Amino acid sequence: MKDAGQAEREFRAKVVGTIVSGRAEAALQLLSEHYRVDEPDLRVGTVKRHRKVLACYVEGEKRIYLSKSDFITDPFIILHEFYHHLRASGVTRGQVEKRADEFALSFIRVFNRVRLSTGRL
């Protein structure tokens, strides 16, 4: 039987693997179910006043905008912006950008450990 920590590590690795395989929308669905929040929309495009960023989350639209379609397979960007969605949903608090980076990196670290130990995504 798996402990809670093992189940969480497997979940995080699965989310990152799903993003890396080009299925960011499916990963957002998994994350939204896990954290019990509405699923954010995902679009490629830019937002006025945020044209120079890689991606951004627009709270009023519950939408993640990616400036390039290439970013759909970037787990750091997808998870960083999902953190902003969690924060807007009232699930998280604290230093926004630093915490968003830490949230994304925590998933990626687990994914890398699983990939190294198993040799697969």
SVG drawing of the C-alpha trace seen along z (x, -y; Angstrom):
<svg xmlns="http://www.w3.org/2000/svg" viewBox="-15 -48 33 50">
<polyline fill="none" stroke="black" stroke-width="0.4" points="0.0,0.0 1.3,-3.5 1.7,-6.1 0.4,-9.7 3.9,-10.9 4.4,-8.3 1.0,-8.9 1.7,-12.7 5.1,-12.0 3.5,-9.8 0.8,-12.4 3.4,-15.2 5.5,-13.0 2.4,-12.2 1.4,-15.8 4.9,-16.8 5.0,-13.8 1.6,-14.8 2.8,-18.3 6.0,-17.2 4.1,-14.9 2.1,-17.9 -1.1,-17.4 -1.1,-20.6 -4.9,-20.7 -5.1,-17.2 -2.5,-18.2 -4.5,-21.2 -7.6,-19.0 -5.6,-16.7 -4.3,-19.6 -7.7,-21.2 -9.3,-17.9 -6.5,-17.4 -6.7,-20.9 -10.5,-21.0 -10.6,-24.2 -12.2,-25.2 -10.1,-24.3 -8.4,-27.3 -8.6,-27.8 -5.4,-27.7 -4.7,-29.9 -1.7,-30.9 -1.5,-34.6 -0.6,-37.7 -2.4,-40.1 -2.2,-43.9 0.4,-45.2 2.0,-41.7 3.3,-41.3 6.9,-40.7 6.3,-37.8 6.5,-34.1 3.1,-33.5 0.5,-35.0 -2.6,-34.2 -5.6,-36.5 -7.7,-36.0 -10.9,-37.6 -10.9,-35.2 -9.5,-32.2 -7.2,-31.8 -3.5,-31.0 -2.0,-32.8 1.2,-31.4 3.1,-33.8 4.3,-30.9 2.8,-27.5 6.2,-25.9 5.5,-26.6 2.6,-24.1 5.2,-21.4 7.1,-23.4 6.2,-22.2 7.8,-25.1 5.7,-27.6 2.4,-25.7 2.8,-24.9 4.0,-28.4 0.9,-29.9 -1.4,-27.2 0.0,-28.3 -1.4,-31.8 -4.7,-30.2 -4.6,-28.4 -3.7,-31.6 -6.7,-33.4 -8.9,-30.5 -7.9,-31.1 -6.0,-27.9 -2.5,-29.5 -1.1,-32.6 2.4,-34.2 5.1,-35.6 3.6,-35.2 6.4,-34.8 8.8,-33.0 6.1,-30.6 4.9,-30.0 8.5,-29.1 8.8,-26.8 5.5,-25.1 6.6,-24.4 10.1,-23.2 8.7,-20.8 6.8,-18.9 9.7,-18.9 12.1,-17.6 9.8,-14.6 9.4,-13.9 13.2,-13.9 13.7,-11.6 11.1,-9.2 12.5,-9.3 16.0,-8.7 15.0,-5.8 12.7,-4.1 14.3,-5.2 10.9,-6.3 8.5,-9.2"/>
</svg>
